[in-house]
């Protein structure tokens, strides 16, 4: 009898300890891997602060690798993933950037159970769910929606120079001489990836939404006349940019517009986050915006998301991180600082205390525009294409031969399984 009572007591103590541990949540370390450093850091830091409040027994390791659009982080991540040392969770662009690389390699966990548990099957737009899913599962948690095809400018400067916001690239090319004569760079450009970023807005304007989508489903060839024409227009636009582009970050290209040495810049709306959060500018006064020339009514989207690698050292802490990321609360903490809008439909986008006029206008466009995915930011093509597109771009920058460049792009597309 005494032995039975002792056993009951031991089991009660064990169950009590287990219940306490569950009540306390995860513990240990959580390594979060991203490229959100510097000016993009405050939004991530705000999320981490909230996570630490909810999960006080977890030490968060903020492992960032600097470099716009993740150009450096992706290389480091590849080394770690192939070496069997994945971070607990890592930033990736939603879509083929993850699915075409680490999902097909069986390196990611299916997050469908988390989505069902949290009620996210109804909380995220179906089109976004489709982007992050395959027939085998859901692979990442989107924390935001960014727009790629945005033209930035300072309204008072345009008035001073006597030019208007161009509705098309033909309009832009028409005002280039006027701006140059005033000693102003017509279009500010930065390092290599921002050149590709500009190209996709030019391509969208020439091809339209259907033609752009056709490049990625194989129904439009990169060697078709309309696709070749993209390079012709792109070359003319490049002639209106700054010669020192390769030495500038995207922030420095934005600074040219803010400082009045350049008239326009095509950049994603993280530029709005930079201008508001870092530079302290007021949307509509310190800076203005429009759809990139020729793309009005089309929203070229990308989404930052996080997944759960197979073999994550602290899986429980990572799941708690993903739970916060996907929640309306987490997205309303993150997005006002990042310059993006919530992917979760429960986000409080009509709250003017949280979301500034630019973000509210982006939310309205997201709800009403035709939606297409970004190439440069991982939505529409596998990494095998995007990584080799740098070579395609180099062919054009060196030769300015539209036909040769189009042939190279089509070859890369076929090698990547696009249109094959």
C-alpha positions in Angstrom: 0.0 0.0 0.0 2.8 2.3 0.9 4.5 1.5 -2.4 1.3 2.3 -4.3 1.0 5.7 -2.4 4.6 6.5 -3.2 4.1 5.7 -6.9 1.0 7.9 -7.0 2.9 10.7 -5.3 5.8 10.4 -7.8 3.4 10.4 -10.8 1.6 13.4 -9.4 4.8 15.3 -9.0 5.9 14.3 -12.5 2.5 15.3 -14.0 2.6 18.5 -12.1 6.1 19.3 -13.4 4.9 18.5 -17.0 1.9 20.7 -16.7 4.0 23.5 -15.4 6.5 23.2 -18.2 3.6 23.2 -20.7 2.1 26.3 -19.1 5.5 28.0 -19.2 5.8 27.3 -22.9 9.0 26.6 -24.8 12.5 27.2 -23.4 16.1 27.2 -24.6 17.4 29.2 -27.6 15.6 30.2 -30.8 17.7 31.2 -33.8 15.9 33.4 -36.3 17.8 33.9 -39.6 17.0 36.8 -41.8 18.4 39.7 -43.8 16.5 42.4 -41.9 19.4 44.4 -40.5 20.1 48.1 -40.3 17.1 50.2 -41.4 14.9 47.2 -41.7 15.8 46.0 -38.2 13.2 47.8 -36.1 10.3 45.9 -37.4 11.9 42.5 -36.6 13.1 43.8 -33.2 9.6 44.8 -32.3 8.4 41.2 -33.1 11.2 39.7 -31.1 10.3 41.9 -28.2 6.7 40.7 -28.2 7.8 37.1 -28.7 10.1 37.4 -25.6 7.2 38.8 -23.6 5.0 35.7 -24.5 7.9 33.2 -24.2 10.2 34.5 -21.4 12.1 31.2 -21.2 13.4 31.4 -24.7 16.6 33.3 -25.6 16.2 34.7 -29.1 19.3 34.7 -31.3 18.7 37.3 -34.0 21.0 36.0 -36.8 20.9 38.5 -39.6 23.0 38.7 -42.7 23.1 42.1 -44.3 22.3 42.7 -48.0 19.2 43.9 -49.8 16.7 41.4 -51.0 18.6 38.6 -49.1 21.4 38.4 -51.8 24.0 37.5 -49.1 21.7 35.7 -46.7 20.6 33.2 -49.2 24.2 32.1 -49.9 24.9 31.6 -46.2 21.6 29.8 -45.7 22.4 27.4 -48.5 25.7 26.4 -46.9 24.0 25.8 -43.5 21.0 23.9 -45.0 23.3 21.6 -47.0 25.6 21.2 -44.1 22.9 19.9 -41.8 22.9 23.0 -39.6 19.6 24.8 -40.3 18.4 27.8 -38.2 15.3 27.2 -36.2 13.3 29.4 -38.7 14.5 31.6 -41.6 13.1 34.4 -43.7 12.3 33.6 -47.3 10.2 35.1 -50.0 6.9 33.3 -50.3 6.5 31.1 -53.4 9.0 29.4 -55.6 12.0 30.7 -53.7 11.2 28.3 -50.9 9.2 25.6 -52.7 11.5 25.3 -55.7 14.6 25.0 -53.5 14.1 23.6 -50.0 10.6 22.0 -50.2 11.5 19.9 -53.3 14.6 18.8 -51.4 12.5 17.6 -48.5 14.2 20.1 -46.1 11.0 21.8 -44.7 8.2 20.7 -42.5 4.5 20.8 -43.6 2.8 23.6 -41.6 -0.8 22.6 -42.5 -1.5 21.5 -38.9 -0.4 24.9 -37.6 -2.6 26.7 -40.1 -5.6 24.5 -39.2 -5.0 24.9 -35.4 -4.7 28.7 -35.7 -7.7 29.1 -38.1 -5.4 30.5 -40.8 -7.1 28.7 -43.7 -9.7 31.5 -43.5 -7.4 34.3 -42.3 -5.2 34.4 -45.4 -6.4 35.1 -49.0 -6.8 32.0 -51.0 -4.3 33.2 -53.7 -1.6 33.7 -51.0 -2.3 30.2 -49.6 -1.9 28.8 -53.1 1.4 30.6 -53.4 2.9 29.0 -50.3 1.4 25.6 -50.9 1.8 22.4 -53.0 -0.3 19.3 -53.1 1.7 18.0 -50.2 1.3 20.8 -47.8 1.7 24.5 -46.7 5.3 25.5 -46.3 5.7 29.0 -44.8 3.9 31.6 -42.7 3.6 35.0 -44.5 4.1 38.0 -42.2 3.4 40.7 -44.8 2.6 41.8 -48.3 5.0 44.1 -50.1 4.5 45.8 -53.5 7.4 45.7 -55.9 6.1 48.1 -58.7 6.2 51.5 -56.9 7.5 54.8 -58.2 8.8 57.2 -55.5 9.2 60.9 -55.8 9.0 64.2 -53.8 6.0 66.2 -55.0 7.5 69.6 -54.3 10.6 68.8 -56.3 8.6 67.7 -59.3 6.7 71.0 -59.1 10.0 72.9 -58.9 11.3 71.1 -62.0 8.0 71.4 -63.9 7.4 67.7 -64.5 4.6 65.4 -63.7 4.5 61.8 -62.6 4.8 59.7 -65.7 1.9 57.4 -66.5 4.0 55.3 -68.9 7.7 54.7 -69.7 7.2 56.7 -72.9 6.1 59.6 -70.7 9.2 59.1 -68.5 11.5 59.0 -71.5 10.0 62.3 -72.7 10.8 64.2 -69.5 14.3 62.7 -69.1 16.0 65.5 -71.2 14.2 68.2 -69.1 15.4 66.7 -65.9 19.0 66.2 -67.2 19.1 69.8 -68.3 18.1 70.8 -64.7 21.1 68.8 -63.4 18.8 66.1 -62.0 19.2 62.3 -62.4 15.8 61.2 -63.8 15.8 57.8 -62.2 18.0 56.7 -59.2 19.3 53.2 -59.3 21.4 51.1 -56.9 23.4 47.9 -56.8 22.8 44.9 -59.1 19.6 43.4 -57.6 17.9 46.8 -57.9 18.6 46.7 -61.7 16.7 43.4 -61.9 14.0 45.0 -59.7 13.6 47.8 -62.2 13.5 45.4 -65.1 10.5 43.5 -63.8 8.5 46.7 -63.6 9.4 47.6 -67.1 8.5 44.1 -68.2 5.2 44.2 -66.5 4.4 47.5 -68.2 5.2 46.1 -71.7 3.7 42.7 -71.3 0.7 43.4 -69.1 -0.4 41.1 -66.3 -1.3 38.2 -68.6 1.9 38.4 -70.6 4.0 38.6 -67.4 2.3 35.5 -66.0 2.8 33.9 -69.3 6.6 34.1 -69.0 6.3 31.9 -65.9 3.8 29.3 -67.1 5.6 28.9 -70.4 2.8 30.3 -72.6 4.9 33.4 -73.5 8.4 32.8 -74.7 11.2 35.1 -73.7 12.1 35.3 -77.4 8.6 36.5 -78.4 8.5 40.0 -80.0 6.8 41.6 -77.0 9.4 40.1 -74.6 12.3 41.2 -76.8 10.7 44.7 -76.8 11.0 44.8 -73.0 14.8 44.9 -73.3 14.6 47.7 -75.9 12.6 49.9 -73.5 14.7 48.9 -70.5 17.8 50.0 -72.3 16.4 53.4 -72.9 15.3 53.7 -69.3 18.8 52.7 -68.1 20.2 55.7 -70.1 18.3 57.9 -67.7 19.9 56.5 -64.5 23.0 57.4 -62.4 26.4 56.2 -63.5 27.4 55.2 -59.9 24.5 52.9 -59.4 26.6 49.8 -58.7 28.2 51.4 -55.7 24.9 52.4 -54.0 22.5 50.5 -51.7 18.8 50.8 -52.3 18.6 53.2 -49.3 21.2 55.4 -50.9 19.3 55.4 -54.2 16.2 56.4 -52.2 18.3 59.2 -50.5 19.0 60.6 -53.9 15.2 61.2 -54.4 14.7 62.6 -50.9 17.7 64.9 -51.3 16.6 66.2 -54.7 19.5 64.9 -56.8 17.2 62.4 -58.5 13.6 62.7 -59.6 12.3 59.1 -59.3 13.1 55.7 -58.0 11.4 52.4 -58.6 11.6 50.3 -55.4 9.4 48.1 -53.3 7.5 49.7 -50.5 10.1 48.8 -47.9 11.3 52.2 -49.2 8.2 53.7 -47.5 9.2 52.0 -44.3 12.7 53.5 -44.6 11.5 57.0 -45.3 9.0 56.9 -42.5 10.8 54.9 -39.8 14.4 56.0 -40.4 14.1 59.4 -42.2 11.0 60.5 -40.3 9.2 61.7 -43.5 5.4 62.2 -43.7 3.8 60.2 -46.5 2.2 62.5 -49.1 4.4 65.4 -48.0 8.0 64.3 -47.6 7.5 61.7 -50.4 4.9 60.7 -52.9 4.2 57.5 -54.8 2.5 56.0 -57.8 2.4 52.6 -59.6 5.5 52.2 -61.7 4.9 53.7 -65.2 2.5 51.6 -67.3 1.5 49.3 -64.4 -1.4 51.2 -62.8 -4.1 48.8 -61.7 -1.6 45.9 -61.3 -0.1 45.0 -57.9 3.2 43.1 -58.2 3.4 41.4 -54.9 5.9 39.6 -52.7 5.6 38.3 -49.2 8.2 37.7 -46.6 7.6 34.5 -44.8 9.2 32.0 -42.4 9.2 28.3 -42.4 10.2 25.4 -40.2 13.3 23.5 -41.4 13.5 19.7 -40.9 16.0 19.2 -38.0 15.4 22.6 -36.3 17.1 22.4 -32.9 14.3 24.1 -31.0 11.1 23.1 -32.9 8.7 24.1 -30.1 10.2 27.6 -29.9 10.1 27.9 -33.7 6.4 26.9 -33.8 5.7 29.6 -31.1 7.6 32.1 -33.3 5.5 31.1 -36.4 2.3 31.4 -34.4 3.1 35.0 -33.5 4.2 35.8 -37.1 0.9 34.7 -38.6 -1.3 36.3 -36.0 -3.1 39.6 -36.6 -1.4 40.9 -33.5 2.0 40.1 -34.7 1.4 41.5 -38.2 0.1 44.7 -36.8 3.3 45.0 -34.7 5.5 44.3 -37.7 4.1 45.9 -40.8 3.6 49.6 -39.8 7.4 49.7 -39.1 8.4 47.6 -42.2 6.4 49.6 -44.7 4.2 46.7 -45.7 0.6 45.6 -45.1 -0.6 42.5 -43.2 -1.1 39.2 -45.0 -3.6 38.2 -42.3 -7.0 39.5 -43.2 -7.6 40.3 -39.5 -4.9 43.1 -39.6 -6.2 46.5 -38.5 -5.3 48.3 -41.8 -8.0 51.0 -41.3 -6.4 52.1 -38.1 -4.7 55.4 -39.0 -2.7 55.3 -35.7 -1.0 52.1 -37.0 -1.1 52.3 -40.8 0.0 55.5 -42.5 -1.6 56.9 -45.7 0.8 55.1 -48.0 0.1 51.7 -46.3 -3.7 52.4 -46.4 -3.5 53.1 -50.1 -1.4 49.9 -50.7 -4.1 47.9 -48.8 -6.8 49.4 -51.0 -4.8 48.5 -54.1 -4.2 45.0 -52.8 -7.9 44.6 -52.4 -8.8 45.9 -55.9 -5.9 45.5 -58.3 -4.9 42.6 -60.5 -2.3 40.7 -58.5 0.9 39.2 -60.0 4.0 37.9 -58.4 7.5 39.3 -58.3 10.4 37.5 -60.1 13.3 39.2 -58.2 11.6 38.5 -54.8 10.9 34.9 -55.3 7.2 34.6 -56.1 7.0 33.3 -59.7 10.2 31.4 -60.6 12.5 28.8 -58.9 15.9 29.9 -57.6 17.5 28.1 -60.4 16.1 30.8 -62.7 16.5 33.8 -60.5 20.1 33.1 -59.7 21.0 32.7 -63.4 19.0 35.8 -64.3 22.0 37.8 -63.1 24.0 36.4 -66.0 21.2 37.2 -68.4 21.2 40.8 -67.1 25.0 41.0 -67.4 24.7 39.9 -71.1 22.4 42.9 -71.7 24.4 45.4 -69.7 27.5 44.4 -71.6 26.1 44.1 -75.1 22.8 46.0 -75.1 21.7 43.4 -77.6 18.0 42.7 -76.9 17.8 39.6 -79.1 20.9 37.9 -77.6 19.6 38.6 -74.1 16.2 37.3 -74.9 17.7 34.1 -76.2 19.8 33.7 -73.0 16.7 34.2 -70.9 14.8 31.6 -72.8 17.6 29.1 -72.4 17.7 29.7 -68.6 13.9 29.3 -68.5 14.1 25.9 -70.2 16.9 24.8 -68.0 14.8 25.7 -65.0 11.8 23.8 -66.2 9.8 26.9 -67.3 7.9 26.2 -70.5 9.6 22.9 -71.0 
